Amino acid sequence: MNPPKEQVVPAGNAKWSQTPPTGMAYWETLANALANEPVQERDRFIMAMLKPLGIEKGKPFHPTARQQKILTDAAQMGELMAKANTYTKRFEDTCWPGAHWKDVLAVNTTQREANFEQLDERASYFYEAVAISEAMRSTTPGFGQRYMGVYQDKDGGWLTGGNNYRLHVPANPPAKQFWSVTVYDEKNRQMLINETKRMDVSSRNPDVVKNADGSTDVYVGPTAPKGFENNWVQTKPGEGWFVLFRFYGPTEQLFDKSWVLGDFEKVK
């Protein structure tokens, strides 16, 4: 049996963004998506909660002026709740004692546990990202990937573009293939856009400077550290950001936590 051929549909000049819209545009996009997608069993109670808002499969979405005002305010509050749910992850333990790093994928691919659906867990991940697979949650040494995220510095402050930070990556990171530190814009959850066009520091880059003991210092902030420009990701004052640390081909030292990663620390 021949495998199905991959089909690629040219997008042409059509404008597209994976970032959900805000305000009434959010509800209109949601209503349109639900009208064209099948209702899965795990979503039936969510659909029941949307029905009083005028969003119901098979019916047009035409809110009144009063409803539009309520929904616009609700969208703003809902995003604040989503950010709190994503950037603090109260349902997830930290990866290493004393640090703020947490596993980004706190949700299963089935999005369910034995006795409940992973409501907050899936809301947390899918506010931040798009797709999920078992390989991204690997527990097998040398296979797949693991993604760790951090949103606060060592002192518990939110990571912000006006400060300069250093992340000390100890020698021999537990990644059989490579590791990378990627910086994302807190507002739209996309890779940070800056003047240098460098969004990450990775072991794949031969120009990254290593310390004498094999460790690596990663710098994030508005000012480039002298001599470590290739270890630096530029940020903008007034804009928040967060980091995903990716381990490709994670090794046993990540799973048994014998290799420990600390937090970002402010530097002058």
Secondary structure, 3 states (H helix, E strand, C coil): CCCCCCCCCCCCCCCCCCCCCCCHHHHHHHHHHHHHCCCCHHHHHHHHHHHHHCCCCCCCCCCCHHHHHHHHHHHHHHHHHHHHHHHHCCCCCECCCCCCCEECCCCCCCCECCCCECHHHHHHHHHHCCCCCHHHHCCCCCCCEEEEEECECCCCCECECCCEEEEEECCCCCEEEEEEEEEEECCCCCECCCCCCCCEEECCCCCCCECCCCCEEEEEECCCCCCCHHHEEECCCCCEEEEEEEEEEECHHHHCCCCCCCCCEEEC
